[in-house]
Amino acid sequence: MSTYIMTDIHGHYDAMREMFGKIGFSAADRLICAGDYIDRGPQSYEMLRWIEDPGENVILVRGNHDEEFACYVELMTTISKKTGLKTDDVVDTLTAYQALRQICSYFDCYGTVRYLIHKNKATLRRLAQWAACIRKMPYYHEIMMNGRRCIIVHAGYVESLERLKEVRTDDTYDSLEGFYLTARDDAYVYGGVEHGMILAGHTPTTAIDELPFHHGRVYRAYDETTDCIFYDLDCGYGFKESSPEARLACMRLEDEKIFYVRNG
């Protein structure tokens, strides 16, 4: 049995399936995904269908894009209840959607909810089923591997917000969950665990102005003080249309071997 880690699939269902073939993924193996299953790519619908029942050997951790989707659906549900709209009606679902778009331009900024309503005729009831799947996802998953405490999280991991109080972070965090979902450079500078390993994504290694920039390859860092290894497995596949270096990455945790699916 092998343990595989993936993250930031971003609506590229076919690429994920291609990766499964490349690694020879089977029911005897284990897959842990670190979030951002939707947005940016053309197959968010397929990814949402997949997260409903990915298999007993698959563990799904939530990402910030997934969290935002669930929040959008909850806002639509609130509007629908207050105005008496039907949750199983596509027209009423679109009415709730349009009302929120008028109130907040940031609402559904990637257009995923709108696409699901128009293209897939998704009702609010259907959207709420997917949101419920996301709400069941943990913010991180922890396992032991080769004597190390391995934490799979979307963006970054810190054991306590107390650690951030006396340092100058790039961003502010009101909760640990905020750090898990959104930390970027702070994840490497202030996060981590002693004698452990953090496996995350969120920050594309194609982004030249970010700390884990690595030309679309997996970024690895090591903190000698804490004996902690950091991996960024987001190799920018969500931006594959604009980045020739973009890849979808997957790590086999037992030997830290990396597999790639290239832009294509």
N, C-alpha and C positions, 0 to 999 in steps of 0.2 A: 504493500500500500504506500502511495505517495501523497504528500500534502502540497497542494498548489495554492498560490496567492495571486489574485488579479484585482484590478481596480480601474475605475474611470473608463468604463466601456462606452458610456455616453451614446446610447442609441445605435450601436453598431453590432446588432445581433449576429449578422453573418460572420463578422470578424471573430466574435467570441466562439462561434461554432467551429470556425477554421482553426482557432487555437486549440479547442478540445481535440480536434483531429491530430494536430501537430504534436501534442503531448501524450496522445493515446489515452485520454481521460476515460476512466471506466467507473463502474459502481463500486469497485474495490478501493478507489482513491477518494481523497477528500479535497474539496475546493472551498476556500474562504475568500469571499469578495468584499472589498473595502469601500463599496459605495459608488454613487454617481452612475446609476444604470441608465439614466434617461437624459434628454436634452442634447442639443447640438447635432447629433446624428439623425438619420432618416428613419430609424427603426425603434423609436421609443415604445410604440404599441407592442411590438414583438417582445421587447425587454420586459414590459409590464406584465404581459401574459406569462413570461418565463418566471418572474419572481413569485407568481402565485403558487407555483409548484416546481421548484428547481430540482428537487430530489432530496432524499434523506441524507445524502452525503455532501450536501452543499449548505454552507453557513453564509448568510447575507448580513453584512454590516451596513448601516445607513450612511449616506453621504449628504452633503449640503444641498445638492440638487434634488435629491429624494425628499429631504426634509421640507424644502420649499414647495415642492409639488403637493405634499400632504397639507401644508398650511393653506395653499391656494384652494384646495378642495374643501377644507374646513370653513373658509370664508364663504365659498359658494353655498355651502350647506346652511350657514347662518342666514345669508340673504334669502335663500329659498324658504326657510322656515318663517321668516318675518313677513314675507310677501305672499305666502301661500302657493308657491310654485311647486310643481310636481317633480320629484326626484327621478322618476322613471320616464320622463318625457324629454326628448332631445331639444325641442323648441324652448321649453321652460329652462332647460340646462343652459342653452345659449343665452337666454335672457338674463339669467343670473351672472353668467360670464361677462356679458357686455356691460352690465351695471357696475361690476367691479373694475373693469378696464377704464370706465369713465371716472371712477373715483381715484384710482391709482395707476399711473402709467407703468410702474414697475411690475404690477401684477402680471404673472405669466410672461415674463420678459423674453423667454426663449420660444414662446408660441406653442409649446407642447400641448397644453390643455386645449387650446383652440384647434390644433390639428386633430387631436383625438375626437373632438366633438364633430368637426366637419368631415374628416376623412373616414373615421371609424364609427361614427354615429354613437359615440359614447355618451350615455346619460350620466347624470350626477350620481345615481346609485352605483353605476359601474366605476366611476372615478373614485367613489368612496370606498369601494372594495379594494382598489389598488392602494389607496391611502392607508387603509387598515393594515395591509401587508407591510407597508413601510413602517408604521407605528410599532409593529411587532419586532422590528429589527433592532438589535442592540447597537450602542454607540461604539463598542469595540468588542473584540473577542480575544481571549488569552489562552495560549497553550504553552506547554513545555516542549522544547525541541533541542536535542544535543546539549542538554544541561543549561539551556538559556530560557529565561522567561520571555516568550515572544508575544507581542501585542500587535494585533492587526486592527488598524483604526484608519478612518478616512484621511485625516489631516495631520494630527499630532496627538501625543499623549503626555500628560503631566499628572503626577499623583495627587497634587493639591494646588489650589490657587494661591495658597500661602507662599509657595515658591516664587510666584510672579510679583508679589507685592513690593519687593524691594529692588526690583530691576526695571530697566526701561525697555519694555516690549514694543514691538512695532504696532501692535493693535491692543485693544482692551478687551477683556473677557469677563462677562458677567457670570459665567458658569463654566464648569468643566466641560459640559456638552459643547459650549461654544468653541472651546479649544480643540476638542475632538473633531469638530466639523470644519473649522475655518483657519486654524493656525497655519502659517507658512514658514518663514524663516525662524519664527519663535519656536517652532516645533523642534528644530535642530539645536538652537542656541540654549533653550531653557527646558526642553522636554527630555523624555527618556526615562529609563529605569536602570538601576544598578545590575550589572552582569546580565543584561537583557538585550532584546532586539525589538525595534519598532519598525513595522512594515506598513507604509502608508502610501497615499497618492496626493490628490488635490492640486498640487503645484506641478504643472507640466515641466518636464525636463527639457522641453523645447523653448521655454521662456528665458531669453537671454538675460533679463534683468532680475532673475530670481536666484537665490543661493544654490538650489539643486540643479541648475542648468548643466546639461550633459549631452547636448546635441541629440536629444531624443532617445537616449539610452538610460537604463536604470542607474540612478545615482546612489552611491554608497558612501557613508561617512562613519567615522569611529571616534567616540569620545573616550580618551584614555582615562580621564578622571573617574568616570562612572563605569567604564568597561561596557559601554552600550554601543551597539551597531544600529545604524539608521539606514533604511532603504526607502527611496521614493520610486514607486513602480508606475507612476503616471507619466508615460512617455509621449503624451500629447496627442493620442489618437483622436480625441474629440476635436482637434484642429487639423485633421489630416488634409482637408481641402485647401488649407492655406500654408501648411508646413510640410515641406518635402522630407524632413527628418522624422516626422511623426511615426510612432509605432504603438502597437498594443503589446504590452509585456505581461509575462507570467513567470513566476518564480516557483521552482520546486524547493520546498523549504528544507528538506533533509540534507541536500548538498549545495543549496543556494545557486543552483543552475538556472540561468535565465533563458527564456524562449521569447521570440518575437514574431509578430505578424506585421508585415510592412504596409505602408500606405499603398493602396491600390484599389 
